[in-house]
Amino acid sequence: MALLQPQNRPHYPDYATAPTQHHFSPYADNGGSVVAIAGDDFVVIGADTRLSAGFSIYTREQNKLFRLSDTTVLGCSGCWCDTLTLTRILNARMQMYQQEHNKIMATPACAQMLSTMLYYKRFFPYYISNILVGLDNEGKGCVYSYDPIGHCEKATYRAGGSAGALLQPLLDNQIGLKNMQNVSDAKLTLERALSVLKDVFISAAERDIFTGDSILINVITKDGIQEDSFQLRKD
């Protein structure tokens, strides 16, 4: 077989000078999980304290629960810069409402305001999993969950964040008593809610690398907000 002469060899392009694609995303997922459980006269919300990006942990002591009033708390997980922006605007609007109406905004009104704020940013939404909890006008616990563009759903329990898909079925079983037979629909007590909340976070820390270190818990009753903490695995 005859060899090709240099002048007859095919010409291949120089790929070293080809255009290079540069990727940029304005969002970052800093992980974290939020769980909320409501009862007849209380509501419990907990969030882990790990703030991470990929396999890097920025801090192990980040509080993701934001107190909006004496009866309303917002839990956020996801993009931390969007969380700081959203909560700063929320606090400003809460203060404006108080100064204009001479009263503190109720939890249902705050939930509606958050929904409109998220929908306002629907073309460049906040990359956050929001769960807002508090006491309604009758003193009963309520939980509001949102999608990124503001759709709001009221429930008695909800899980969100990086481990939300792992935790929601467990809450459906233990709190909602779904897919269970021969069980009594007993009244949910505060002690039971706290026990389930800690158990689901222990399970999440075993499976989700973005959830861990510890959880901060807020218990909202007619007497105010009580804070508690619980240690998780730190690896």
Salt bridges, closest charged atoms under 4 A:
ASP48 OD1 - LYS64 NZ 3.33
GLU153 OE2 - ARG158 NH2 3.38
GLU206 OE1 - ARG233 NH1 2.64
ASP213 OD2 - ARG50 NE 2.96
ASP213 OD1 - ARG60 NH1 2.65
ASP223 OD1 - LYS222 NZ 3.48
GLU227 OE2 - ARG67 NH2 3.37
ASP235 OD2 - ARG233 NH2 2.55
